[in-house]
Amino acid sequence: MSRLFLALYQSIAAHARQDLNVVVISATTTPVCARLLADLGVLFVGVYCPLKTIMARRNAQPDSMYVKGDGILTLV
């Protein structure tokens, strides 16, 4: 797990331990994440859909903060 994601999950846990309700939208959930949050009564909800569907929904929002496109990176 990268240091960035570890810091993210540690931050989530720290906020939750302060009795704050935390909602996180993340494309990744790992066993390390689950262990860090295990004692906090976490509810993991998985929503699975094709990348094309996600990108179509993002592109349909005129005020979206996301860059428009198909979401597929082509490395050259």
Protein Blocks (a to p, Z undefined) as FASTA:
>chain_A
ZZklmmmmmmmmmmmmnopacddddfbdcfklmmmmmmnopacddddddfklmmmmmmmp
mkbcbdcdehiacdZZ
